[in-house]
Amino acid sequence: MNFEPTEDQKERYLKRLLSGEGVICVGMTESEAGSAVTDLQTTATPDGAGYRINGTKVFTTHAQYADVMLVYVRFGPGVGGIGSVLVERNAPGVKQGRPSRFLNGEEWVQTYFDNTCVPPENVVLKEGGFKKQIAGFNVERIGNTARSLAFGRHAYETARQWAMQVMGGMGYTEETLVEYCSRKTRGWMIAGGSIEILKNRIAEGVFGRQFSQRPPKA
Ligand SMILES: Cc1cc2nc3c(=O)[nH]c(=O)nc-3n(C[C@H](O)[C@H](O)[C@H](O)COP(=O)(O)OP(=O)(O)OC[C@H]3O[C@@H](n4cnc5c(N)ncnc54)[C@H](O)[C@@H]3O)c2cc1C
């Protein structure tokens, strides 16, 4: 993610995480701040050189296994008041509820912060850091899209192979709508611009340049 860890944070956390020895989780969502994440209410109140964290996070994947949590907090009001801190899971004032599972099998647990002390060196982004932090999710969003496409494709191909010629001879006669749909659809893949040419048109829009209408020469 596109955060700005200090050299000290990299040394203390990143090494362990990248080597697979440690687990981190992201505590962003709250019961009243899901899609509207900027409504989050977990506060970071100045206390000496550091901060005291108070609030509750839900849906945090793998929170019960994490050594450290990246917690979205509010240093002040509004979107501009949001930043983030690293909280050790076993720090005083951190409590967790009963683990639960998402449909995909991954586990999550509700986490409570009750006056949890965070030293200044565990602040990742201070107030004003929200936009930068949320942009880190673009990586996850692209990954989720690619994974969904791949899984969907696999499910579709498996189903398709299982069901060939599922209608037998009947599917090849004019007695069913299926053969009609197949014939008509095949034509619409060419009429009005073949799918290859239409893909070129989309690419022209994306890349802002023109592609030849002629097929490449052998
Ligand atoms: C598998 C999984 C893993 C997760 N892991 C984490 C994690 O590690 N850390 C973490 O912090 N959170 C995690 N989450 C929580 C996730 O970020 C939230 O579930 C998500 O942001 C949606 O919030 P919500 O569930 O409160 O739904 P809500 O915000 O209550 O939305 C409910 C429905 O309303 C729709 N909706 C809401 N607002 C609008 C709108 N303005 N226009 C149109 N539709 C709208 C939404 O699309 C949704 O379908 C995870 C969730 C899942 C499913």
The ligand as an SDF file (V2000), in Angstrom:
LIG
                    3D

 53 58  0  0  0  0  0  0  0  0999 V2000
  -14.3410  -10.3140    2.5970 C   0  0  0  0  0  0  0  0  0  0  0  0
  -14.2730   -8.9840    3.3060 C   0  0  0  0  0  0  0  0  0  0  0  0
  -13.0900   -8.6070    3.8910 C   0  0  0  0  0  0  0  0  0  0  0  0
  -13.0100   -7.3820    4.5520 C   0  0  0  0  0  0  0  0  0  0  0  0
  -11.8430   -7.0310    5.1630 N   0  0  0  0  0  0  0  0  0  0  0  0
  -11.7610   -5.8540    5.8320 C   0  0  0  0  0  0  0  0  0  0  0  0
  -10.5440   -5.5070    6.5140 C   0  0  0  0  0  0  0  0  0  0  0  0
   -9.5580   -6.2610    6.5280 O   0  0  0  0  0  0  0  0  0  0  0  0
  -10.5050   -4.3220    7.1770 N   0  0  0  0  0  0  0  0  0  0  0  0
  -11.5740   -3.4610    7.2050 C   0  0  0  0  0  0  0  0  0  0  0  0
  -11.4340   -2.3850    7.8060 O   0  0  0  0  0  0  0  0  0  0  0  0
  -12.7430   -3.7620    6.5670 N   0  0  0  0  0  0  0  0  0  0  0  0
  -12.8660   -4.9560    5.8920 C   0  0  0  0  0  0  0  0  0  0  0  0
  -14.0340   -5.2960    5.2650 N   0  0  0  0  0  0  0  0  0  0  0  0
  -15.1880   -4.3990    5.3660 C   0  0  0  0  0  0  0  0  0  0  0  0
  -15.4940   -3.6480    4.0410 C   0  0  0  0  0  0  0  0  0  0  0  0
  -14.5340   -2.6500    3.8120 O   0  0  0  0  0  0  0  0  0  0  0  0
  -16.9180   -3.0950    4.1900 C   0  0  0  0  0  0  0  0  0  0  0  0
  -17.8120   -4.1950    4.3030 O   0  0  0  0  0  0  0  0  0  0  0  0
  -17.2870   -2.2390    2.9980 C   0  0  0  0  0  0  0  0  0  0  0  0
  -16.5880   -1.0130    3.0090 O   0  0  0  0  0  0  0  0  0  0  0  0
  -18.8030   -1.9340    2.9760 C   0  0  0  0  0  0  0  0  0  0  0  0
  -19.2140   -1.3890    4.2060 O   0  0  0  0  0  0  0  0  0  0  0  0
  -20.4960   -2.0030    4.9730 P   0  0  0  0  0  0  0  0  0  0  0  0
  -20.3450   -3.4750    5.0560 O   0  0  0  0  0  0  0  0  0  0  0  0
  -20.6510   -1.2450    6.2400 O   0  0  0  0  0  0  0  0  0  0  0  0
  -21.7100   -1.7260    4.0110 O   0  0  0  0  0  0  0  0  0  0  0  0
  -22.5710   -0.4010    3.9300 P   0  0  0  0  0  0  0  0  0  0  0  0
  -21.6700    0.7860    3.8000 O   0  0  0  0  0  0  0  0  0  0  0  0
  -23.5600   -0.3970    5.0570 O   0  0  0  0  0  0  0  0  0  0  0  0
  -23.3040   -0.6120    2.5610 O   0  0  0  0  0  0  0  0  0  0  0  0
  -24.3600   -1.5640    2.4240 C   0  0  0  0  0  0  0  0  0  0  0  0
  -24.7260   -1.6250    0.9440 C   0  0  0  0  0  0  0  0  0  0  0  0
  -25.1920   -0.3440    0.5080 O   0  0  0  0  0  0  0  0  0  0  0  0
  -24.4510    0.0970   -0.6120 C   0  0  0  0  0  0  0  0  0  0  0  0
  -24.2010    1.5250   -0.5010 N   0  0  0  0  0  0  0  0  0  0  0  0
  -23.7090    2.1960    0.5480 C   0  0  0  0  0  0  0  0  0  0  0  0
  -23.5930    3.4850    0.2810 N   0  0  0  0  0  0  0  0  0  0  0  0
  -24.0130    3.6330   -0.9960 C   0  0  0  0  0  0  0  0  0  0  0  0
  -24.1050    4.7580   -1.8670 C   0  0  0  0  0  0  0  0  0  0  0  0
  -23.7310    5.9830   -1.4730 N   0  0  0  0  0  0  0  0  0  0  0  0
  -24.5590    4.5430   -3.1230 N   0  0  0  0  0  0  0  0  0  0  0  0
  -24.9200    3.3020   -3.5420 C   0  0  0  0  0  0  0  0  0  0  0  0
  -24.8320    2.2040   -2.7510 N   0  0  0  0  0  0  0  0  0  0  0  0
  -24.3960    2.3840   -1.4990 C   0  0  0  0  0  0  0  0  0  0  0  0
  -23.1320   -0.6510   -0.5820 C   0  0  0  0  0  0  0  0  0  0  0  0
  -22.5900   -0.8110   -1.8780 O   0  0  0  0  0  0  0  0  0  0  0  0
  -23.5300   -1.9890    0.0500 C   0  0  0  0  0  0  0  0  0  0  0  0
  -23.9420   -2.8890   -0.9410 O   0  0  0  0  0  0  0  0  0  0  0  0
  -14.1460   -6.5130    4.6030 C   0  0  0  0  0  0  0  0  0  0  0  0
  -15.3400   -6.9050    3.9900 C   0  0  0  0  0  0  0  0  0  0  0  0
  -15.4100   -8.1290    3.3620 C   0  0  0  0  0  0  0  0  0  0  0  0
  -16.7090   -8.5380    2.7080 C   0  0  0  0  0  0  0  0  0  0  0  0
  1  2  1  0
  2  3  1  0
  2 52  2  0
  3  4  2  0
  4  5  1  0
  4 50  1  0
  5  6  2  0
  6  7  1  0
  6 13  1  0
  7  8  2  0
  7  9  1  0
  9 10  1  0
 10 11  2  0
 10 12  1  0
 12 13  2  0
 13 14  1  0
 14 15  1  0
 14 50  1  0
 15 16  1  0
 16 17  1  0
 16 18  1  0
 18 19  1  0
 18 20  1  0
 20 21  1  0
 20 22  1  0
 22 23  1  0
 23 24  1  0
 24 25  2  0
 24 26  1  0
 24 27  1  0
 27 28  1  0
 28 29  2  0
 28 30  1  0
 28 31  1  0
 31 32  1  0
 32 33  1  0
 33 34  1  0
 33 48  1  0
 34 35  1  0
 35 36  1  0
 35 46  1  0
 36 37  1  0
 36 45  1  0
 37 38  2  0
 38 39  1  0
 39 40  1  0
 39 45  2  0
 40 41  1  0
 40 42  2  0
 42 43  1  0
 43 44  2  0
 44 45  1  0
 46 47  1  0
 46 48  1  0
 48 49  1  0
 50 51  2  0
 51 52  1  0
 52 53  1  0
M  END
$$$$
